[in-house]
Amino acid sequence: MSRLPKFDGSKIPPPTCIPKPGISQQKVVEFKGPEQKLVTAKLNKAVQAANVPKMAAALKSSMSRRTPSVAEFRRPLGGVKSRPMARATATQSATIQKKPVKRTGVPLNAVKPKLVKQTPPKAKPKPAVKPAPYDYKARFGLLKETHEILKTNHSSLKEKFIDQSDENEVLSTANEQLKLDLEKAQSELVQFKAKCDRFAIENSELKACLSLAERELEVTKLDLHNTKSAHADCDIKFAELSVNLSKTATELNTTREELITAEQLIAVLKLQMHCLDVEKRRLHNDMQEMKGNIRVFCRVRPSLVEEQHKPLCNIDFLDENSIALSKNTESMDPSGRLRTTKADFTFDKVFTNMAAQETVFEELAQLVQSALDGYNVCVFAYGQTGSGKTYTMEGGSANDTMGMIPRAIDLIFQSFLPLERLGWKYSVRASFLEIYNENIVDLLCPKNGGHDIRMTDAKGTDVYVTNLTIQPIESAEQLKDFMKIAQQNRAVAATENNERSSRSHSVAKIHLEAVNEERHERCTGSLNLIDLAGSERVHTIGTNPRLNETKSINKSLSSLGNVILALVQKQDHIPYRNSKLTHILMPCLGGNSKTLMLVNIAPFEDCYHESVNSLRFASTVNRCRTGLVKRNKTLHSSTLSL
């Protein structure tokens, strides 16, 4: 067992009275204050523990004479109330003598409290001489004396037993308190050891930190030395840089002067570039107007592998602008003479059946540039069903088979970069619709309804379709994706001449808006790419749905022919409103637009009459002449705010 800490008795105030030595303590004088009470309780326990052996020896000697019975102890004597008693055996007395209570928590130099003197036991009377057996009176008196002695002894023993019981209770309480003090002291010792261990750990950590700090100090000293050396080198370099700075300042002034001169030259060059751009646009437009604001190209499609068994008609390409068609079989007129079947036509450009998509687009690319310059451009494909109109306009998925629409999209976005260098910023929007049975359908959102054709202004030079989806375009790929959606939503069906025939007129419109902040100019152009449904004879149609579609297609194409005829004859009234197709094409045919018609024909002999009709209609369109086309150019809003 670990030693308990000593109690510093010097801090205890002096007691109220001083006990006399040699006298056993029954009552202890109590001190005042919380610390004095604690000392008083510990002193009482220590004094009581010291008196235990003496009291046990006296109790053993008194009980060796005669041990009264339990009934005698429990019998009330002389008005004294009975109290619970405990029997102290010799073994317990010996245990008390062998294991005395240790005095803990009381310092050696503590002031002893005053003890109360115990009353010594009275001397027992000597027994009388034993009387004769026959002397009953003497014997009775002796017995009576003996009874009184026993009675006195019984009372004395009873009082001693009660006092011993109280002392045992006090000793038990003192023992419990000492155990508690011992446990508390042990816990304090454990805490103290834990603190010592923690302090040892902290001490080792501090030593490690100290060694680390010493090493860091050495490194810092080395760094300081190196820094001083580097500082000296920097001073030398600073002197050199100061000299160079003065030279650089002189060169900077010279460079500034050169920069000012260069900026002035750049401004002049920008002005010249702008003037050249304006002149280029003007010359390009003059060249297009010299070619005609309404032009007609003719293209003959080749026969496919599965069509090799079909007989071909005679097609002669006289030059790049002329074509002649004739039948291989001769026919007789009613008079018996041979009927001439050869027909000659002249157009702005004729493409043979070997012409590639790229060759056709080279002529169309000039009109795309006109749209970028701020003009309205219209390109529409016309011809019999199966003559290759959709292939010409949309083409295939490969790069060499792409049609006019995807090639025009690529050219538009490729032209933005050089135009942006000149200060132009372009924004693109697109819409796709079809005219099916004289009904307008939004190909980007077929569920939308209520589409009407209305004038954009009071002058009636342009039209627009209400409730039509117009998508902003950020890239060529995005515009091609919208074109694929429109192709999937377009009405197609199989006929005798074409297994995938377009049963509607498709109109793809690309809106172009350009702004030049430096020149405060704004121009808007549009590119209308139209794939017309193919003309077809009614007797070649089988089912009723196809019959109604063919009638509607032929009616709209007939209205288109009437409009062209009225334009050629320069009639006062042009019947644009006779069909939805001519109403939409009104700005392209007789308004402010540059128009290109691509007439497609099939090379087969059974398509000869339809091919000739298509070429005759194209010749009529080619004879149309419109006025000068104006550029859609306005002042930018920032200029108007000034």
Disulfide bonds with the S-S distance in Angstrom:
none
